[in-house]
């Protein structure tokens, strides 16, 4: 596991990393520009978010393409962003319309809005690791999946 590098990342570099993070979210994910992944990710990038396969830059490109197919008008708002050491944290709002199959669910035309938490670790201006937590349960409910909490025994 990587340790938080707070000693050698300058404030100026943290600001640049936040700019890079914004570019990944708004242009890469928000506009579907896969070239942004090649631009911003290190060759040895590791993805830690569940469901991204393979857990590398190609897997991230696959997720972007998959999301854009299911939600072609997908867009993001960065509601909070912070940097500390070699990491950037973001709280995002993701919105789109379910126009393509998603997780086996045919298009419904339903609009979705979910929260996503992302953390990226940077080395020499490149993203080397990512952890993400999208509110998938809320997304599934919004597109009409029958997702019910488990029943507790009486």
N, C-alpha and C positions, 0 to 999 in steps of 0.2 A: 504494500500500500504506500502511496506517495505521501510525503509529509508536506505540510504547509510551509512554503518558503516565504517568510516575511522579511528576511534580512537583506536579500540581494535584489529585490524588485523595487525599483524606484517609483515614486509617485507618477512621474511622466510615463513610465512603461505601463503602470496600472491603468492610466488614462487611455493609452493606446490599445491595451487589451480590451477595455470596455468598448472602444470604438470597433474593434475586430468582432467582439461578441455581437454587438448591434448589427453589424454587416451580415454575420452568419444568420441571425434570426430574421431580419427584415428582408434581406435580399436572397439568401439561400433558401430558407424555409418559406418566407412570405411571398417570394416571387418565383420560387422553383429553380433558381439559377444554380445548377450543380457545379459550375466552375468555381463558385465561392468555396466549396469544400476543398477542391484541389489547391486553391490559393491560401486558405487559412489553416489547413490541417498538416501536421508533421507526418512524414512517411510511417512512423511507428505509432501513430495515434491508436488509442484504445477506447472503445465505447463500453460503458458500464450500464447503460440503460437496458432494462429487460426487454426482450423481443427484437432487438436490433441484431440481425444476423447477415453476414458475419460481423463480429464486433469491431469493425474498423471503418475507415472512410468510405469504402464501397457500400457497407451496410447502411451508413448514414445517407448516402445518395439514394439507396433503395427505399429508405423510409420517406425521404422527401418526395420521391416520385410517387410512391404509394399514397401518401397523404394528399398530394396534389390531384391524383386521379379520383380519389374518393370525395375530396372537398376542393374542387377546382378554384374556388374563390377564397381559399384559406388565407387569412391574414393574422398578423400578430401585433399586439401593443405591448411594449416593454413598460410595465407598471412600476417596477423597482429594479435597480441595478446597483451593485456594489463590488468593489475590488479590495482584496486583501492579499498581499504577497503575490503569489503566482496564480491566484484564482479569481474568477469573476462569477458572481452569483446574479441570477435574474429571476424575477417573478413576472410571468408573462400572461397575457390574456389572448387566447387563440379563438378565432371565430371563422365560421365557414358554413357552407350549405352542403348537405349530404346528397351528392349527385352521382356517385359511383359506389360500387360495392365496398363495404368496409367490414372487416372481420366476419365475413360470411353473411352480412346483412345487406340485402339489395337496397338501392337508392330509395330514400323516403322523401327527399326534398326538404327535410327538417333542417332548421338552422341550429347550429351548435355554438356554445361559448363555454370554454373551459379554462381553468388555470393550469399553468405549467411552471414547474420550478426547474431551472437549469443551472449547472455548475460546470465551468470549463477551467482546466488547468493549462497554463501557457508556459512554454519554454522557448526563448529566443524568438518571440513574436508568433509562434505557431501553437495551435491547440494540440495538446498531447493526450489529454483525457477529457471525458465528458460523463457526467452523471445527470440523468433527467428523470423527472417525475411528472408525467402528464396525468390529469384526472381522467383516466380511461373509463372508470365506472360512470362518471357523470356523462361523458361522451356517449357511451353505449345507451344510457337511459334516454338521452336527448334524441337519439336516432331510432328510438322505439324498441330497443332490446328489452326483453322481459327479464330484468335483473332484480331479483328480490333478495332481501336479507334472509339468512337462514332462520328457520323457526326454532325457537328454544323449547325444550321439553317442558311440559306443564308440571 
